[in-house]
């Protein structure tokens, strides 16, 4: 059903929260929790979990899902969908 994304086809969509959840904002972080975690994971390379100096889509997805859920104590859980554009 889906193409091999390593071959450059398709897209991965990471949304900030599930359909029945709220996407939380933070004045302290000056952003939404999802956006903060996404930017922080890339800028600090914290999402590079295998420490190979490259952040894969899977690493970023896993990092964002874990960190957003952790920070919000499970009240916000990002979702992921893969689309085939072929």
C-alpha angles and dihedrals in degrees: 000000000000128000124237101270090203086071091061101256127120133018138255117221118200112189123197098239145358119272094260095044137083123242103229125224126206126205088193092056092037090226144056113290092245094050092045092052093045094051094041092050091054100038096047094034088233088137090061092094096168090049095228093132091252128095111214122203089249092052092049092046093049093045094049094046093049098043097044091050091046095049093046093042091240096309093113122041120178117223130214132213129177121211128198111219096186 
